[in-house]
Amino acid sequence: MGTNLFSMENKTVIFTGGCGNLGRVMVKALLEYGANVSVPGTTDRFDDSFAQYRDNGKLTFIGCDLRSSEEIKTAFEKTAEIYGKIDVLVNCAAYGGGAGGKSCEYRLDRIPDETWDEGVDGTLGVIFRCTREIIPYFDKNGGGVIVNVGSMYGLIAPDFDIYGDDIPWNPPTYGAGKAGVLQFTRYCASALARRGIRVNCLTPGPFPNITPSSDMEFIGRLSAKTMLKRTGNAEELNGALLLLASDASSFMTGTNIVVDGGMTQW
């Protein structure tokens, strides 16, 4: 494997959700380790710190509505045309209630069918569509790597006592969808291993986007739920991501790496 176990040189990564608060940090880590990164999404949020990677062709943003299978197909085709091949898919995108800073009704008796359907599609359906569409590209390579991004709420229930009355609560669609991501990861790992495709999951714990307007009392209550008594910094996901995306994890498939400060262990 050479001296740099986590090298991403000569590898092309499609990273959905790469413009999100955690996604941008993980995309930069992949770029710093040598990857070409293609980010399909609706809004380009990369700032000037990514300019060098745009200028040298290492980073490409492709307009794409991930609700549409046809748009996903087109984005993947464009990526292959630009870089010649696709080696890794990171399924980080999520939309609908409970994802991307959005909230939705959490009271079970008030959730309409369309809210439920969108929330589960935005956590699980989007991963299914992208996985289905990437398989032909990996078959051309003789293999590939998929990294799904889960959530601690796919493992545990939210503790609503820490939220208070004025903070949007975590909707059931998000946790149900993310729990499905874990099982879908295991299913795909088993089904695709014979085709040389490895599938693993990275599960973040509490990684709130703290801003000057954040409710620090809530952050304190959330921090107290972890063994390390703090929330995570986005950069602390990079090690697990690089492990799963690179050849360093060549004998790993079907597994889930949890980065949560110990929150889900008690």
Secondary structure, 3 states (H helix, E strand, C coil): CCCCCCCCCCCEEEEECCCCHHHHHHHHHHHHCCCEEEEEECCCCCCHHHHHHHHCCCEEEEECCCCCHHHHHHHHHHHHHHHCCCCEEEECCCCCCCCCCCCCCCCHHHCCHHHHHHHHHHHHHHHHHHHHHHHHHHHHHCCEEEEEECCHHHCCCCCHHHCCCCCCCCCHHHHHHHHHHHHHHHHHHHHHHHHCEEEEEEEECCCCCCCCCCCHHHHHHHHHCCCCCCCCCHHHHHHHHHHHHCHHHCCCCCCEEEECCCHHHC
